[in-house]
Amino acid sequence: MKKCVILYNKPGQNASPDELDVLDQVNHVSNSLSEIEIDVSSKGITTDFMNEINSLLSEKPDFVFNLVESINNKGELNYFVPALLNMYSIPYTGNPLEAIFITTSKALTANILKLNGINTPVTFLPSEENLFKPGKQYIIKPTWEDGSMGITSESVFTFEKGSEGRFSSFDDRHWIIQEYIEGREFNVSVISGPEGPEVMPPAEMTFIGFDDRPKIVDFKAKWIEDSFEYINTVRTFPDLDNMLARKINETALACWHAFGLKGYARVDMRVDSDENVYVIEVNANPCISPDSGLAAATKKAGLTFTGVVSRIINDLNY
């Protein structure tokens, strides 16, 4: 019987909902691994990650299922886990070191998208506000965090003359500002398959009764269950016209190849009124809890979660 250790970021005391979500992922993956007769255990990763990864050498797993999204709730540290697994030659699931590092940084992601001719909103650093156009909408985002951490309705703003210096306290290492794309939002899951990456049915995030509120999936919409944003941001799987469906599918696959993705990923896109598709985020190793977008999309495609896990572990990093 093969042996797997699930690695996950261990939530700290008084952890927020976005941190605790990883525990649901651990249970979900563990159950599926057991179904396919893999001996499974789990290990929480903390700031002592050097020793925690080193201890795997004595445990001798056949592979690791990597669910580490952050270390000490800092997304910019998550690449240390695949780096150490590489160093110790321990096979692991999901995306490789390079893809994890690049896609965790929204600034690097934007650069790679541009270099590969993949449409993405124009991206600035906070110190470049002299390049903003009066009357145009922008959105400010943390560079290294996912799960909409640090994003609120106030993150979207219209730049006007006289507001210069608004972002002087935001440093270029940890924040980016992008042109805000008004339009529809899609989350597009991609998973490995026997014949290569397969794009799942695109999920559209619909915003009910938002009126003058920015139509974005902010932190409240993702995690605060009693909030207006959470209740009224609804995932749907619409029938798309052939042209838009083709654009979305081709864009998702272009991202997969450009970033060297493996196992599973999610590409978030905005579509403007002219059906131009813009990639706003590439998520390597996205959330795979039972209520996640990836779980919903694979179910829509007719796949069981155990079948998805089997596909993921058939595309290991060695």
C-alpha positions as CSV (number, residue, x, y, z in Angstrom):
1,M,0.0,0.0,0.0
2,K,1.3,3.4,-0.9
3,K,1.9,6.0,1.8
4,C,1.0,9.7,1.6
5,V,1.5,12.6,4.0
6,I,-0.8,15.5,3.6
7,L,1.0,18.8,4.3
8,Y,-1.0,21.8,5.3
9,N,-0.5,25.2,6.8
10,K,-1.4,24.7,10.5
11,P,-3.8,27.5,11.6
12,G,-2.7,29.6,14.5
13,Q,-4.7,30.6,17.6
14,N,-7.8,32.7,16.8
15,A,-7.4,31.7,13.2
16,S,-9.7,33.5,10.7
17,P,-12.1,31.5,8.4
18,D,-9.8,31.6,5.4
19,E,-7.0,29.9,7.5
20,L,-9.4,27.3,9.0
21,D,-10.6,26.3,5.5
22,V,-7.5,24.2,4.9
23,L,-8.7,21.7,7.6
24,D,-11.7,21.0,5.5
25,Q,-9.4,20.4,2.5
26,V,-7.3,18.0,4.6
27,N,-10.3,15.9,5.6
28,H,-11.7,15.9,2.0
29,V,-8.5,14.8,0.4
30,S,-7.8,12.3,3.2
31,N,-11.2,10.6,2.6
32,S,-10.5,10.3,-1.1
33,L,-7.0,8.9,-0.7
34,S,-8.4,6.3,1.7
35,E,-11.0,5.3,-0.9
36,I,-8.2,4.5,-3.3
37,E,-6.4,2.5,-0.7
38,I,-3.6,4.8,0.1
39,D,-2.3,5.0,3.7
40,V,-2.6,8.6,4.6
41,S,-1.5,10.8,7.5
42,S,-1.2,14.6,7.8
43,K,1.3,17.1,9.1
44,G,0.7,20.8,9.9
45,I,3.4,23.2,8.7
46,T,4.5,26.1,10.9
47,T,7.5,28.5,11.1
48,D,9.5,25.4,12.0
49,F,9.0,24.2,8.4
50,M,12.7,23.3,7.9
51,N,12.6,20.6,10.6
52,E,9.0,19.6,9.8
53,I,9.9,18.8,6.1
54,N,13.2,17.2,7.1
55,S,11.2,14.8,9.4
56,L,9.6,13.3,6.3
57,L,12.9,11.6,5.4
58,S,12.3,9.2,8.4
59,E,8.6,8.8,7.6
60,K,9.4,7.8,4.0
61,P,6.1,8.6,2.3
62,D,5.7,7.6,-1.4
63,F,4.5,11.1,-2.0
64,V,3.2,14.3,-0.3
65,F,-0.1,15.9,-1.0
66,N,0.8,19.6,-0.7
67,L,-2.0,21.8,0.7
68,V,0.3,24.4,2.2
69,E,-1.1,27.8,1.2
70,S,0.9,30.0,3.5
71,I,3.3,29.8,6.5
72,N,2.4,31.8,9.6
73,N,-0.4,33.2,7.4
74,K,2.1,34.7,5.0
75,G,1.5,33.7,1.4
76,E,4.9,34.8,0.2
77,L,6.5,32.0,2.2
78,N,4.5,29.1,0.7
79,Y,7.2,28.3,-2.0
80,F,9.6,27.1,0.7
81,V,7.6,23.8,1.0
82,P,8.0,22.7,-2.6
83,A,11.6,24.0,-2.6
84,L,12.5,21.7,0.4
85,L,10.5,18.8,-1.1
86,N,12.6,19.2,-4.3
87,M,15.8,19.3,-2.3
88,Y,15.0,16.0,-0.5
89,S,13.6,14.4,-3.7
90,I,10.2,13.8,-2.2
91,P,7.5,13.5,-4.8
92,Y,4.6,15.9,-4.3
93,T,1.2,16.8,-5.8
94,G,0.1,20.0,-7.5
95,N,2.2,22.7,-8.9
96,P,6.0,22.8,-8.9
97,L,8.2,25.3,-7.1
98,E,8.6,27.7,-10.0
99,A,4.8,27.9,-10.7
100,I,4.0,28.3,-7.0
101,F,6.5,31.2,-6.6
102,I,5.5,33.1,-9.7
103,T,1.8,32.8,-9.4
104,T,1.8,33.7,-5.7
105,S,3.2,37.1,-6.8
106,K,0.5,39.0,-8.6
107,A,3.2,41.3,-10.0
108,L,5.3,38.5,-11.5
109,T,2.1,36.9,-12.8
110,A,1.1,40.0,-14.6
111,N,4.6,40.2,-16.2
112,I,4.5,36.6,-17.4
113,L,1.0,37.0,-18.8
114,K,2.1,40.0,-20.8
115,L,5.3,38.3,-22.1
116,N,3.2,35.4,-23.3
117,G,0.6,37.6,-25.0
118,I,-2.2,36.7,-22.6
119,N,-4.5,39.6,-22.0
120,T,-4.4,41.0,-18.5
121,P,-5.2,44.4,-16.9
122,V,-2.5,47.0,-17.1
123,T,-0.6,46.7,-13.8
124,F,1.2,49.4,-11.8
125,L,3.1,49.7,-8.6
126,P,1.8,52.2,-6.0
127,S,4.8,54.5,-6.7
128,E,3.6,54.8,-10.3
129,E,0.4,56.7,-9.6
130,N,1.7,59.4,-11.9
131,L,0.7,57.1,-14.7
132,F,-2.9,56.8,-13.6
133,K,-5.6,58.4,-15.8
134,P,-8.1,60.8,-14.2
135,G,-11.6,59.3,-14.3
136,K,-10.4,55.7,-14.8
137,Q,-11.2,52.9,-12.3
138,Y,-8.4,50.9,-10.6
139,I,-8.2,48.2,-8.0
140,I,-5.4,47.8,-5.4
141,K,-4.4,44.3,-4.3
142,P,-1.9,42.7,-2.0
143,T,0.9,41.2,-4.1
144,W,1.5,38.0,-2.2
145,E,-1.9,37.0,-0.7
146,D,-4.7,34.9,-2.0
147,G,-8.2,34.2,-0.8
148,S,-9.1,37.8,-1.4
149,M,-7.2,38.8,1.7
150,G,-6.8,42.5,1.9
151,I,-9.4,43.2,-0.7
152,T,-12.6,45.2,0.2
153,S,-15.1,47.2,-1.7
154,E,-12.9,50.2,-1.1
155,S,-10.1,48.5,-3.0
156,V,-11.8,49.7,-6.2
157,F,-11.4,53.4,-6.8
158,T,-11.7,56.1,-9.4
159,F,-8.5,58.2,-9.8
160,E,-9.0,61.9,-9.8
161,K,-6.6,64.8,-9.9
162,G,-6.0,66.0,-6.4
163,S,-5.9,62.5,-4.9
164,E,-2.2,62.1,-5.5
165,G,-0.3,60.6,-2.6
166,R,-3.2,58.4,-1.6
167,F,-1.0,55.3,-1.8
168,S,2.2,56.7,-0.4
169,S,1.9,54.3,2.6
170,F,1.6,51.2,0.3
171,D,5.1,49.8,-0.6
172,D,5.9,48.4,-4.0
173,R,7.0,45.0,-2.6
174,H,3.6,44.1,-1.2
175,W,1.0,45.9,-3.3
176,I,0.0,46.2,-7.0
177,I,-2.7,48.4,-8.7
178,Q,-4.4,47.3,-11.8
179,E,-7.0,48.8,-14.2
180,Y,-10.4,47.6,-13.0
181,I,-12.2,45.7,-15.7
182,E,-16.0,46.3,-15.5
183,G,-17.9,43.2,-16.6
184,R,-18.4,39.5,-15.9
185,E,-16.2,37.4,-13.7
186,F,-15.3,33.8,-14.4
187,N,-13.4,31.2,-12.3
188,V,-12.0,28.5,-14.6
189,S,-10.6,25.3,-13.1
190,V,-8.1,23.2,-15.0
191,I,-7.0,19.7,-14.0
192,S,-4.6,17.1,-15.3
193,G,-6.0,14.3,-17.4
194,P,-4.7,11.3,-19.2
195,E,-4.4,13.3,-22.4
196,G,-3.2,16.6,-20.8
197,P,-4.9,19.5,-19.0
198,E,-8.6,19.6,-19.2
199,V,-10.7,22.8,-18.7
200,M,-13.7,22.4,-16.5
201,P,-17.0,24.2,-17.1
202,P,-16.5,27.9,-16.4
203,A,-18.1,29.2,-13.3
204,E,-19.5,32.8,-13.4
205,M,-19.6,34.8,-10.2
206,T,-22.8,36.8,-10.2
207,F,-23.4,39.8,-8.0
208,I,-27.0,40.2,-7.0
209,G,-28.3,43.6,-6.0
210,F,-24.8,45.1,-5.8
211,D,-26.0,48.3,-7.6
212,D,-23.3,50.9,-6.8
213,R,-21.0,48.4,-5.0
214,P,-18.0,47.1,-7.0
215,K,-18.8,43.7,-8.5
216,I,-15.8,41.9,-7.1
217,V,-15.2,38.8,-4.9
218,D,-13.7,40.5,-1.9
219,F,-12.8,39.0,1.5
220,K,-16.3,39.3,2.8
221,A,-17.8,37.6,-0.3
222,K,-15.5,34.7,0.2
223,W,-15.4,34.2,4.0
224,I,-17.9,36.3,6.1
225,E,-21.0,34.1,5.9
226,D,-23.5,36.6,7.3
227,S,-22.4,39.5,5.1
228,F,-24.3,41.0,2.2
229,E,-21.4,40.2,-0.1
230,Y,-21.2,36.5,0.8
231,I,-25.0,36.0,0.5
232,N,-25.3,37.8,-2.8
233,T,-22.2,36.6,-4.6
234,V,-23.5,33.4,-6.3
235,R,-21.6,30.9,-8.4
236,T,-23.4,29.8,-11.6
237,F,-22.5,27.7,-14.7
238,P,-24.1,29.6,-17.6
239,D,-24.5,28.5,-21.1
240,L,-22.0,30.6,-23.1
241,D,-21.9,31.4,-26.8
242,N,-19.4,29.4,-28.7
243,M,-17.0,32.3,-29.3
244,L,-16.8,33.3,-25.6
245,A,-16.5,29.7,-24.5
246,R,-13.6,29.2,-26.9
247,K,-11.8,32.3,-25.7
248,I,-12.1,31.3,-22.1
249,N,-11.0,27.7,-22.8
250,E,-8.0,28.8,-24.9
251,T,-7.0,31.4,-22.3
252,A,-7.1,28.9,-19.4
253,L,-4.9,26.5,-21.4
254,A,-2.5,29.2,-22.4
255,C,-2.0,30.0,-18.7
256,W,-1.4,26.4,-17.9
257,H,1.4,26.1,-20.4
258,A,2.9,29.6,-19.8
259,F,3.3,29.0,-16.1
260,G,4.2,25.3,-16.3
261,L,1.2,24.3,-14.2
262,K,0.6,20.7,-13.0
263,G,-2.1,18.8,-11.2
264,Y,-4.7,21.4,-10.8
265,A,-5.2,25.2,-11.1
266,R,-7.8,27.9,-11.4
267,V,-7.6,30.9,-13.6
268,D,-9.8,33.9,-12.7
269,M,-10.9,36.1,-15.6
270,R,-12.9,39.3,-16.2
271,V,-14.9,39.7,-19.5
272,D,-15.8,43.2,-20.6
273,S,-18.8,44.3,-22.6
274,D,-17.0,43.5,-25.9
275,E,-16.2,40.0,-24.7
276,N,-12.5,40.7,-24.3
277,V,-11.1,38.2,-21.8
278,Y,-8.6,39.5,-19.1
279,V,-6.8,37.2,-16.8
280,I,-6.8,38.7,-13.3
281,E,-5.2,35.9,-11.3
282,V,-3.6,32.5,-11.8
283,N,-4.1,30.2,-8.8
284,A,-1.7,27.3,-8.5
285,N,-3.0,24.7,-6.0
286,P,-6.3,26.5,-5.4
287,C,-8.7,25.6,-2.6
288,I,-10.2,22.1,-3.0
289,S,-12.6,22.1,0.0
290,P,-16.0,20.6,-0.6
291,D,-17.6,24.0,-1.2
292,S,-14.7,25.3,-3.4
293,G,-15.0,26.5,-7.0
294,L,-12.8,23.7,-8.2
295,A,-15.0,21.1,-6.5
296,A,-18.2,22.6,-8.0
297,A,-16.7,22.8,-11.5
298,T,-15.4,19.2,-11.5
299,K,-18.8,18.0,-10.2
300,K,-20.5,19.9,-13.0
301,A,-18.1,18.1,-15.4
302,G,-19.4,14.8,-14.0
303,L,-16.2,13.9,-12.1
304,T,-16.2,12.6,-8.5
305,F,-13.8,14.2,-6.1
306,T,-12.0,10.9,-5.7
307,G,-11.5,10.8,-9.4
308,V,-10.1,14.3,-9.3
309,V,-7.6,13.3,-6.5
310,S,-6.6,10.3,-8.6
311,R,-5.8,12.6,-11.5
312,I,-3.8,14.9,-9.3
313,I,-1.6,12.1,-7.8
314,N,-1.0,10.8,-11.4
315,D,0.7,14.1,-12.2
316,L,3.3,14.3,-9.4
317,N,6.5,16.4,-9.2
318,Y,9.5,14.1,-8.9
